[in-house]
Amino acid sequence: MKKTKLLAPLGIAGLCTVILTGCGNNSKNNTDNKSVAKLPMSTPVKPVKQGGTVKVALETDTPFSGIFSQELATDDADSQVAAPGLESLFDTDNNYKINDKGPATLRLDQKAKTINITVKKGVKWSDGKQVVAKDIEYAYEILANKDTACPRYGSQFEIIKGMKEYHEGKAKTISGITMPDGENGRKVVIYCTALNPSMYNSGCRYYWDVAEPYHYLKDVPFSKLKSSDKIRKNPLFFGAYQVEKVVRGQSVTWVPNKYYWRGKPKLDKIIISVVAPNSTSQAIKSNKFDVANVINTQWKQVKDTKNVNFISQIPLNYHYLAFKVGKWDKNKSQNVMDPHSKMSNKALRQAIGYGMNIDAVNQRYTYGLTFRVPTLIPKQFGDYFDKNSKGYNYDLKKANQLLDKAGYKKKGKWRVQPNGKKLEINIAAMSGDSTQGPIIQNYIQQWQKLGLNVKLATGRLIEHNSFYDKVQNDDPGIDMFIGGWSMPSEPSPQTYYGDHAAFNMSRFVTKKNNQLLDELNSQKAFNHKYRVQKFHEWQEYMNNEAYVIPIDNSYQITAVNNKLTGFSRRPSQNNNGQPLWYKVAYVK
């Protein structure tokens, strides 16, 4: 299962801009777009040899957090550095449907309302211990225990019997999670109040497909897990590789897990190291790394590089603009909306959305490799995506009309609130590569054309980790922010936008939203046509209310040493949303 991850800033994802005066050479941009669309998703298949070291670039302008726990990590960078060892319980086909090829098998019993998981014999932690039923149960305990303050926990997990009581501290165990053959057996049966159609896909948010080494972590209090050396420095995995060395925030060195269940890994060593985004193009051109993601604004500089194979995909990602309209109640694990918040006026939010010149930015500066998205459901999810949605195109005239009609009158240079009070809007945005500053300044100038006094929160761009710390903790100096999601492989949006979702960092809560979220994963939703209809209704509702406005997505291009084979972005060749490193090897 690919987990929800906090995405990098706009610039690192490939967006670049200065204050725009035109759209540039669109025919050239479209040519680049078409050429990248034709790139394969995998390296060529060739005979392999044993051994060798692979160096992998992690493009970030800040140190990675280094939290090697699926429950406690939230950053996409942590997912990338953990990829050689981290596997979820299930593999999938290319449509993200769970199959029987992974570390465990899954069976749903609709009549009994149970989820049945069986770990395969021989799936072992990197210390040689078999992955057992208790390891699966323990992962749920980490997820739901209040002392871990896990941001991934949401009310959707409470379809599992006893989950809510455990989360609230009213029970010491989760009654609905049973182990028919005991804690050291390999079977888990999870009793639910209901099943739903999302459960057949990897990325479902209603059960957890992760195991954690109970025998290794059981002596660490839940409150100290996140900072424990057993999580940060010496983690255990049941994937192809195990951690040899961590240089905190900078690099991780991996060596083969001799107990790996699929067979002997091909490489001697994998070294994942941080590289500054501004240095990425030169690193690729000089073949400093064997695997490096291309920053799309640098594509023109690297596309003719020799001795590499370029592979490409459109990931399940998007950036968005969100408006702060409430706070997170930690005691109740619930979002609480403030109807009197500065950004509570729908017309103001809509006007800000129409004030973003996203298409012009992308066409002019990313060679067509970044593109505006009209909804919060990626197109890759097929008919769940509403192809008729227009989203928020650039329309200053419409934006001005919305503001005028809503009573945001101009008083001098700037507009004031309908009650006549001063209006100053603080936007938070992450630091990134050299393009990130101009990106945000461009949007600020567009909004200022509307008479909106928009300024950078803190007066500058905010370092990635600090940014999400401020946003997640509802810093009062932030009125709106630009963030991003690297999504799981199931489209249900409950995790991001539910009333009990900590990741709903806008903090909006409405009865209609709750109703639609419930309906698209209800028993009726086993009827595909009905579920599609509810997804379309939800997208229309979200665009109309504009608490969260979709911005863009990008092609993800990876430069891979042409002496490597087995590196793929196909879902069936991935696990946990990352390439299956067991298959990566040097060619003979």
KAQUIUR-V61411 format. One record per residue. N is the residue number from 1. RES is the residue in three letters. SS is DSSP state (H for helix, E for strand, C for the rest). PSI is psi in whole degrees, -180 to 180 (none if undefined). BURIAL is # if it has 9 or more other C-alpha atoms within 8 Angstrom, else .. Layout:
BEGIN
[[N/RES/SS/PSI/BURIAL] [N/RES/SS/PSI/BURIAL]]
END
This chain:
BEGIN
[[1/MET/C/124/#] [2/LYS/C/125/#] [3/LYS/C/158/#] [4/THR/C/130/#] [5/LYS/E/147/#] [6/LEU/E/125/#] [7/LEU/C/159/#] [8/ALA/C/169/#] [9/PRO/C/166/#] [10/LEU/C/-47/#] [11/GLY/C/-42/#] [12/ILE/C/-27/#] [13/ALA/C/-6/#] [14/GLY/C/6/#] [15/LEU/C/131/#] [16/CYS/C/143/#] [17/THR/C/158/#] [18/VAL/C/-178/.] [19/ILE/C/120/.] [20/LEU/C/139/#] [21/THR/C/-7/.] [22/GLY/C/-178/.] [23/CYS/C/4/#] [24/GLY/C/-160/.] [25/ASN/C/88/.] [26/ASN/H/-34/#] [27/SER/H/-40/.] [28/LYS/H/-42/.] [29/ASN/H/-43/#] [30/ASN/H/-34/#] [31/THR/H/-45/.] [32/ASP/H/-42/#] [33/ASN/H/-46/#] [34/LYS/H/-38/.] [35/SER/H/-39/.] [36/VAL/H/-37/#] [37/ALA/H/-24/.] [38/LYS/C/-7/.] [39/LEU/C/146/#] [40/PRO/C/165/.] [41/MET/C/-6/#] [42/SER/E/155/#] [43/THR/C/157/#] [44/PRO/C/143/.] [45/VAL/C/123/.] [46/LYS/C/162/.] [47/PRO/C/145/.] [48/VAL/E/164/#] [49/LYS/E/161/#] [50/GLN/C/141/#] [51/GLY/C/175/#] [52/GLY/C/158/#] [53/THR/E/135/#] [54/VAL/E/129/#] [55/LYS/E/127/#] [56/VAL/E/135/#] [57/ALA/E/134/#] [58/LEU/E/106/#] [59/GLU/E/109/#] [60/THR/C/147/#] [61/ASP/C/4/#] [62/THR/C/157/.] [63/PRO/C/145/#] [64/PHE/C/157/#] [65/SER/C/-36/#] [66/GLY/C/41/#] [67/ILE/C/102/#] [68/PHE/C/64/#] [69/SER/C/126/.] [70/GLN/C/-32/.] [71/GLU/C/-37/#] [72/LEU/C/-23/#] [73/ALA/C/145/#] [74/THR/C/-14/#] [75/ASP/E/137/#] [76/ASP/H/-31/#] [77/ALA/H/-40/#] [78/ASP/H/-37/#] [79/SER/H/-39/#] [80/GLN/H/-43/#] [81/VAL/H/-21/#] [82/ALA/H/-9/#] [83/ALA/C/-40/#] [84/PRO/C/-25/#] [85/GLY/C/-19/#] [86/LEU/C/119/#] [87/GLU/C/143/#] [88/SER/C/178/#] [89/LEU/C/-20/#] [90/PHE/C/143/#] [91/ASP/C/167/#] [92/THR/E/169/#] [93/ASP/C/-172/#] [94/ASN/C/-7/.] [95/ASN/C/15/.] [96/TYR/C/14/#] [97/LYS/E/134/#] [98/ILE/E/133/#] [99/ASN/C/-170/#] [100/ASP/C/15/#] [101/LYS/C/-8/#] [102/GLY/C/-170/#] [103/PRO/C/-22/#] [104/ALA/E/165/#] [105/THR/E/155/#] [106/LEU/E/134/#] [107/ARG/E/134/.] [108/LEU/E/134/.] [109/ASP/E/100/#] [110/GLN/C/-34/.] [111/LYS/C/-46/.] [112/ALA/C/-11/.] [113/LYS/C/49/#] [114/THR/E/151/#] [115/ILE/E/122/#] [116/ASN/E/118/#] [117/ILE/E/131/#] [118/THR/E/120/#] [119/VAL/E/137/#] [120/LYS/C/144/#] [121/LYS/C/134/.] [122/GLY/C/-7/.] [123/VAL/C/109/#] [124/LYS/E/148/#] [125/TRP/C/163/#] [126/SER/C/0/#] [127/ASP/C/6/.] [128/GLY/C/-5/.] [129/LYS/C/137/.] [130/GLN/E/139/#] [131/VAL/C/125/#] [132/VAL/C/175/#] [133/ALA/H/-41/#] [134/LYS/H/-31/#] [135/ASP/H/-33/#] [136/ILE/H/-46/#] [137/GLU/H/-41/#] [138/TYR/H/-36/#] [139/ALA/H/-38/#] [140/TYR/H/-37/#] [141/GLU/H/-41/#] [142/ILE/H/-44/#] [143/LEU/H/-42/#] [144/ALA/H/-16/#] [145/ASN/C/131/#] [146/LYS/H/-27/#] [147/ASP/H/-20/.] [148/THR/H/-18/#] [149/ALA/C/45/.] [150/CYS/C/121/#] [151/PRO/C/-12/#] [152/ARG/C/-18/#] [153/TYR/C/136/#] [154/GLY/C/166/#] [155/SER/H/-20/.] [156/GLN/H/-27/#] [157/PHE/H/-12/#] [158/GLU/H/5/#] [159/ILE/H/-17/#] [160/ILE/E/126/#] [161/LYS/C/133/#] [162/GLY/C/-6/#] [163/MET/H/-45/#] [164/LYS/H/-43/#] [165/GLU/H/-39/#] [166/TYR/H/-43/#] [167/HIS/H/-37/#] [168/GLU/C/-1/.] [169/GLY/C/13/#] [170/LYS/C/-10/.] [171/ALA/C/149/#] [172/LYS/C/-15/.] [173/THR/C/166/.] [174/ILE/C/106/#] [175/SER/C/-30/.] [176/GLY/C/-7/#] [177/ILE/E/113/#] [178/THR/E/156/#] [179/MET/C/91/#] [180/PRO/C/-33/.] [181/ASP/C/18/.] [182/GLY/C/173/.] [183/GLU/C/-32/.] [184/ASN/C/7/.] [185/GLY/C/-177/#] [186/ARG/C/7/#] [187/LYS/E/140/#] [188/VAL/E/132/#] [189/VAL/E/123/#] [190/ILE/E/121/#] [191/TYR/E/130/#] [192/CYS/E/162/#] [193/THR/C/-23/.] [194/ALA/C/154/.] [195/LEU/C/163/#] [196/ASN/C/165/#] [197/PRO/H/-21/#] [198/SER/H/-17/#] [199/MET/H/-13/#] [200/TYR/H/-12/.] [201/ASN/E/147/#] [202/SER/C/142/#] [203/GLY/C/1/#] [204/CYS/C/140/#] [205/ARG/C/11/#] [206/TYR/C/-14/#] [207/TYR/C/168/.] [208/TRP/C/130/.] [209/ASP/C/43/#] [210/VAL/C/149/#] [211/ALA/C/147/#] [212/GLU/C/145/.] [213/PRO/C/90/#] [214/TYR/H/-43/#] [215/HIS/H/-25/.] [216/TYR/H/-35/.] [217/LEU/H/-8/.] [218/LYS/C/-25/.] [219/ASP/C/-4/.] [220/VAL/C/122/.] [221/PRO/C/146/.] [222/PHE/H/-39/#] [223/SER/H/-19/.] [224/LYS/H/3/#] [225/LEU/C/-47/#] [226/LYS/C/-31/#] [227/SER/C/-1/.] [228/SER/C/144/#] [229/ASP/H/-26/.] [230/LYS/H/-18/#] [231/ILE/H/-40/#] [232/ARG/H/-36/#] [233/LYS/C/-39/.] [234/ASN/C/57/.] [235/PRO/C/155/#] [236/LEU/C/143/#] [237/PHE/C/162/#] [238/PHE/C/17/#] [239/GLY/C/-171/#] [240/ALA/C/-27/#] [241/TYR/E/157/#] [242/GLN/E/156/#] [243/VAL/E/129/#] [244/GLU/E/-39/.] [245/LYS/E/138/.] [246/VAL/E/122/#] [247/VAL/E/104/.] [248/ARG/C/125/#] [249/GLY/C/-5/#] [250/GLN/C/-43/#] [251/SER/E/157/#] [252/VAL/E/131/#] [253/THR/E/130/#] [254/TRP/E/143/#] [255/VAL/E/163/#] [256/PRO/E/142/#] [257/ASN/C/107/#] [258/LYS/C/-12/.] [259/TYR/C/10/#] [260/TYR/C/134/#] [261/TRP/C/-26/.] [262/ARG/C/-20/.] [263/GLY/C/-175/.] [264/LYS/C/123/#] [265/PRO/C/151/#] [266/LYS/C/-28/#] [267/LEU/C/153/#] [268/ASP/C/-32/#] [269/LYS/E/146/#] [270/ILE/E/127/#] [271/ILE/E/117/#] [272/ILE/E/122/#] [273/SER/E/147/#] [274/VAL/E/137/#] [275/VAL/E/137/#] [276/ALA/C/136/#] [277/PRO/H/-37/#] [278/ASN/H/-17/.] [279/SER/H/-1/.] [280/THR/H/-46/#] [281/SER/H/-43/#] [282/GLN/H/-37/.] [283/ALA/H/-39/#] [284/ILE/H/-46/#] [285/LYS/H/-31/#] [286/SER/C/4/.] [287/ASN/C/37/#] [288/LYS/C/-31/.] [289/PHE/C/153/#] [290/ASP/C/-26/#] [291/VAL/E/126/#] [292/ALA/E/131/#] [293/ASN/E/137/#] [294/VAL/E/133/#] [295/ILE/C/122/#] [296/ASN/H/-30/#] [297/THR/H/-14/#] [298/GLN/H/7/#] [299/TRP/H/-44/#] [300/LYS/H/-31/.] [301/GLN/H/-26/.] [302/VAL/H/-11/#] [303/LYS/C/-19/.] [304/ASP/C/14/.] [305/THR/C/136/.] [306/LYS/C/160/.] [307/ASN/C/22/.] [308/VAL/E/154/#] [309/ASN/E/130/#] [310/PHE/E/130/#] [311/ILE/E/159/#] [312/SER/E/153/#] [313/GLN/E/163/#] [314/ILE/E/109/.] [315/PRO/C/168/#] [316/LEU/C/65/#] [317/ASN/E/160/#] [318/TYR/E/151/#] [319/HIS/E/156/#] [320/TYR/E/160/#] [321/LEU/E/123/#] [322/ALA/E/149/#] [323/PHE/E/128/#] [324/LYS/C/117/#] [325/VAL/C/19/#] [326/GLY/E/-162/#] [327/LYS/E/163/#] [328/TRP/E/125/#] [329/ASP/E/104/#] [330/LYS/C/-36/.] [331/ASN/C/-38/.] [332/LYS/C/-4/.] [333/SER/C/55/#] [334/GLN/E/145/#] [335/ASN/E/138/#] [336/VAL/E/116/#] [337/MET/E/142/#] [338/ASP/C/107/#] [339/PRO/C/-12/.] [340/HIS/C/12/.] [341/SER/C/157/#] [342/LYS/C/-36/.] [343/MET/C/21/#] [344/SER/C/-11/#] [345/ASN/C/119/.] [346/LYS/H/-40/#] [347/ALA/H/-38/#] [348/LEU/H/-45/#] [349/ARG/H/-44/#] [350/GLN/H/-42/#] [351/ALA/H/-41/#] [352/ILE/H/-38/#] [353/GLY/H/-44/#] [354/TYR/H/-13/#] [355/GLY/C/5/#] [356/MET/C/120/#] [357/ASN/C/59/#] [358/ILE/H/-47/#] [359/ASP/H/-44/#] [360/ALA/H/-41/#] [361/VAL/H/-51/#] [362/ASN/H/-42/#] [363/GLN/H/-36/#] [364/ARG/H/-35/#] [365/TYR/H/-6/#] [366/THR/C/18/#] [367/TYR/C/26/#] [368/GLY/C/11/#] [369/LEU/C/-12/#] [370/THR/E/142/#] [371/PHE/E/147/#] [372/ARG/E/140/#] [373/VAL/C/138/#] [374/PRO/C/-15/#] [375/THR/C/175/#] [376/LEU/C/10/#] [377/ILE/C/117/#] [378/PRO/C/149/#] [379/LYS/H/-28/.] [380/GLN/H/-15/.] [381/PHE/H/17/#] [382/GLY/H/-132/.] [383/ASP/H/-9/.] [384/TYR/H/-28/#] [385/PHE/C/132/#] [386/ASP/C/98/#] [387/LYS/C/-14/.] [388/ASN/C/-5/.] [389/SER/C/136/.] [390/LYS/C/-21/.] [391/GLY/C/-150/#] [392/TYR/C/95/.] [393/ASN/C/165/#] [394/TYR/C/117/#] [395/ASP/C/86/.] [396/LEU/H/-34/#] [397/LYS/H/-47/.] [398/LYS/H/-39/#] [399/ALA/H/-44/#] [400/ASN/H/-40/#] [401/GLN/H/-41/.] [402/LEU/H/-44/#] [403/LEU/H/-42/#] [404/ASP/H/-47/#] [405/LYS/H/-32/.] [406/ALA/C/-4/#] [407/GLY/C/14/.] [408/TYR/C/82/#] [409/LYS/C/152/#] [410/LYS/E/135/#] [411/LYS/E/89/.] [412/GLY/C/-133/.] [413/LYS/C/-33/.] [414/TRP/E/154/#] [415/ARG/E/153/#] [416/VAL/E/167/#] [417/GLN/C/160/#] [418/PRO/C/-26/#] [419/ASN/C/4/.] [420/GLY/C/-5/.] [421/LYS/C/156/.] [422/LYS/E/142/.] [423/LEU/C/114/#] [424/GLU/E/125/.] [425/ILE/E/124/#] [426/ASN/E/122/#] [427/ILE/E/135/#] [428/ALA/E/135/#] [429/ALA/C/150/#] [430/MET/E/151/#] [431/SER/C/163/#] [432/GLY/C/-140/#] [433/ASP/C/-172/#] [434/SER/C/-12/.] [435/THR/C/-16/#] [436/GLN/H/-40/#] [437/GLY/H/-53/#] [438/PRO/H/-34/#] [439/ILE/H/-55/#] [440/ILE/H/-39/#] [441/GLN/H/-35/#] [442/ASN/H/-50/#] [443/TYR/H/-39/#] [444/ILE/H/-42/#] [445/GLN/H/-35/#] [446/GLN/H/-43/#] [447/TRP/H/-35/#] [448/GLN/H/-28/#] [449/LYS/H/-27/.] [450/LEU/C/-5/#] [451/GLY/C/15/#] [452/LEU/C/125/#] [453/ASN/E/83/#] [454/VAL/E/133/#] [455/LYS/E/160/#] [456/LEU/E/127/#] [457/ALA/H/136/#] [458/THR/H/-4/.] [459/GLY/H/-1/.] [460/ARG/C/170/.] [461/LEU/C/152/#] [462/ILE/E/135/#] [463/GLU/C/143/#] [464/HIS/H/-53/#] [465/ASN/H/-40/.] [466/SER/H/-37/.] [467/PHE/H/-53/#] [468/TYR/H/-27/.] [469/ASP/H/-43/.] [470/LYS/H/-44/#] [471/VAL/H/-44/#] [472/GLN/H/-28/#] [473/ASN/C/15/.] [474/ASP/C/52/#] [475/ASP/C/124/.] [476/PRO/C/-14/.] [477/GLY/C/6/.] [478/ILE/C/124/#] [479/ASP/C/-31/#] [480/MET/E/160/#] [481/PHE/E/155/#] [482/ILE/E/117/#] [483/GLY/E/-169/#] [484/GLY/E/155/#] [485/TRP/E/135/#] [486/SER/E/108/#] [487/MET/C/156/#] [488/PRO/C/177/#] [489/SER/C/32/#] [490/GLU/C/133/#] [491/PRO/C/-9/#] [492/SER/C/125/#] [493/PRO/C/11/.] [494/GLN/H/-41/#] [495/THR/H/-32/#] [496/TYR/H/-31/#] [497/TYR/H/12/#] [498/GLY/C/163/#] [499/ASP/C/-22/#] [500/HIS/C/16/#] [501/ALA/C/116/#] [502/ALA/C/-27/#] [503/PHE/C/-10/#] [504/ASN/C/76/#] [505/MET/C/-6/#] [506/SER/C/-30/#] [507/ARG/C/22/#] [508/PHE/C/144/#] [509/VAL/C/123/#] [510/THR/C/153/.] [511/LYS/H/-39/.] [512/LYS/H/-42/.] [513/ASN/H/-46/#] [514/ASN/H/-41/#] [515/GLN/H/-48/.] [516/LEU/H/-40/#] [517/LEU/H/-39/#] [518/ASP/H/-41/.] [519/GLU/H/-38/#] [520/LEU/C/-7/#] [521/ASN/C/28/#] [522/SER/C/178/#] [523/GLN/H/-37/#] [524/LYS/H/-26/#] [525/ALA/H/-5/#] [526/PHE/H/-19/#] [527/ASN/C/113/.] [528/HIS/H/-41/.] [529/LYS/H/-42/.] [530/TYR/H/-44/#] [531/ARG/H/-42/#] [532/VAL/H/-46/#] [533/GLN/H/-44/.] [534/LYS/H/-35/#] [535/PHE/H/-42/#] [536/HIS/H/-40/#] [537/GLU/H/-40/#] [538/TRP/H/-42/#] [539/GLN/H/-42/#] [540/GLU/H/-43/#] [541/TYR/H/-46/#] [542/MET/H/-41/#] [543/ASN/H/-37/#] [544/ASN/H/-42/.] [545/GLU/H/-31/.] [546/ALA/C/36/#] [547/TYR/C/-32/#] [548/VAL/E/124/#] [549/ILE/E/123/#] [550/PRO/E/143/#] [551/ILE/C/-72/#] [552/ASP/E/170/#] [553/ASN/E/171/#] [554/SER/E/154/#] [555/TYR/E/140/#] [556/GLN/E/114/#] [557/ILE/E/134/#] [558/THR/E/131/#] [559/ALA/E/122/#] [560/VAL/E/131/#] [561/ASN/E/127/#] [562/ASN/C/0/#] [563/LYS/C/2/.] [564/LEU/E/148/#] [565/THR/E/163/#] [566/GLY/C/3/#] [567/PHE/C/125/#] [568/SER/E/152/#] [569/ARG/C/5/#] [570/ARG/C/137/#] [571/PRO/H/-37/#] [572/SER/H/-16/#] [573/GLN/H/11/#] [574/ASN/E/166/#] [575/ASN/E/134/#] [576/ASN/C/28/#] [577/GLY/C/7/#] [578/GLN/E/155/#] [579/PRO/E/144/#] [580/LEU/C/99/#] [581/TRP/H/-19/#] [582/TYR/H/-32/#] [583/LYS/H/-10/#] [584/VAL/C/132/#] [585/ALA/E/164/#] [586/TYR/E/146/#] [587/VAL/E/154/#] [588/LYS/C/none/.]]
END
